[in-house]
């Protein structure tokens, strides 16, 4: 599929496309269904790239230094700074998602379920 710069798509069409995308994701029922959807949508490389951004955000929220994240994850300080900028000035999605994930992991740990 050819790339089209978002600013070249009329605002109303862009909003409709994104609304349908977010609605589709919100309607998926469980982790397996969401996983199948994104496996069809993203290459493995793309999925890992997004998962690594999430991990960087988690580490930043835990107070890890840029140096430690660079060393442990083999990423550049520019990548870390980009994620950090979204944590500080984004829409709160990273923070809320990570809070929900950590809450779920605690719940699974206390209930004896296998963790994600």
C-alpha positions as CSV (number, residue, x, y, z in Angstrom):
1,X,0.0,0.0,0.0
2,X,1.4,3.4,-0.9
3,X,2.0,5.9,1.8
4,X,0.0,9.1,2.0
5,X,0.9,11.9,4.3
6,X,-1.9,12.4,6.9
7,X,-2.0,16.1,6.2
8,X,-2.9,15.3,2.5
9,X,-6.1,13.5,3.6
10,X,-9.0,15.8,4.3
11,X,-9.6,16.2,8.0
12,X,-13.1,14.7,8.0
13,X,-11.9,11.6,6.1
14,X,-8.9,11.3,8.4
15,X,-11.1,11.5,11.5
16,X,-13.5,8.9,10.1
17,X,-10.6,6.5,9.2
18,X,-9.1,6.8,12.7
19,X,-12.5,6.6,14.5
20,X,-13.2,3.3,12.6
21,X,-9.8,1.9,13.4
22,X,-10.0,2.7,17.2
23,X,-13.6,1.4,17.3
24,X,-12.5,-1.8,15.6
25,X,-9.8,-2.3,18.2
26,X,-12.2,-1.5,21.1
27,X,-14.7,-4.1,19.9
28,X,-12.2,-7.0,19.9
29,X,-13.1,-9.3,22.7
30,X,-9.9,-10.7,24.2
31,X,-6.2,-10.9,24.0
32,X,-6.3,-13.7,21.4
33,X,-8.6,-11.9,19.2
34,X,-6.6,-8.7,19.5
35,X,-3.4,-10.6,18.8
36,X,-4.8,-12.1,15.6
37,X,-6.0,-8.7,14.4
38,X,-2.6,-7.1,14.9
39,X,-0.7,-10.0,13.5
40,X,-2.7,-9.5,10.3
41,X,-2.2,-5.8,10.4
42,X,1.5,-5.5,11.4
43,X,4.6,-7.4,10.4
44,X,6.4,-9.1,13.3
45,X,9.1,-6.3,13.1
46,X,6.5,-3.6,13.5
47,X,4.8,-5.4,16.4
48,X,8.1,-5.8,18.2
49,X,9.0,-2.1,17.6
50,X,5.7,-1.1,19.3
51,X,6.2,-3.6,22.1
52,X,9.8,-2.2,22.7
53,X,8.4,1.3,22.9
54,X,6.0,0.1,25.6
55,X,8.8,-1.5,27.5
56,X,10.9,1.7,27.3
57,X,7.9,3.6,28.7
58,X,7.5,1.1,31.5
59,X,11.2,1.4,32.4
60,X,11.0,5.2,32.3
61,X,8.0,5.2,34.6
62,X,10.0,3.0,37.0
63,X,12.7,5.6,37.1
64,X,15.3,3.8,35.0
65,X,18.0,6.1,33.6
66,X,18.5,6.6,29.9
67,X,21.9,5.0,30.2
68,X,20.5,1.8,31.8
69,X,17.8,1.6,29.2
70,X,20.2,2.1,26.3
71,X,22.5,-0.5,27.7
72,X,19.9,-3.1,28.5
73,X,17.7,-2.7,25.4
74,X,20.3,-1.7,22.9
75,X,18.4,1.4,21.8
76,X,19.5,5.0,21.2
77,X,19.0,7.9,23.5
78,X,16.9,9.5,20.7
79,X,14.4,6.6,20.8
80,X,14.2,6.8,24.6
81,X,13.7,10.6,24.4
82,X,10.9,10.1,21.8
83,X,9.1,7.7,24.1
84,X,9.8,10.0,27.1
85,X,8.3,13.0,25.2
86,X,5.1,11.0,24.6
87,X,5.0,10.0,28.3
88,X,5.3,13.7,29.4
89,X,3.3,15.4,26.7
90,X,1.2,12.8,25.0
91,X,-2.5,11.9,25.6
92,X,-1.9,9.7,28.6
93,X,-2.2,6.5,26.7
94,X,1.2,5.0,27.6
95,X,0.6,5.8,31.3
96,X,-2.9,4.4,31.4
97,X,-2.0,1.3,29.4
98,X,1.0,0.5,31.6
99,X,-1.1,1.1,34.7
100,X,-3.7,-1.4,33.5
101,X,-1.1,-3.9,32.5
102,X,0.7,-3.8,35.8
103,X,-2.7,-4.1,37.6
104,X,-3.5,-7.2,35.5
105,X,-0.1,-8.7,36.2
106,X,-0.6,-8.2,40.0
107,X,-4.1,-9.8,39.7
108,X,-2.7,-12.8,37.9
109,X,0.1,-13.2,40.3
110,X,-2.2,-13.2,43.3
111,X,-4.7,-15.5,41.7
112,X,-2.1,-18.0,40.7
113,X,-2.9,-17.6,36.9
114,X,-0.1,-17.9,34.4
115,X,1.1,-14.3,33.7
116,X,1.0,-12.6,30.4
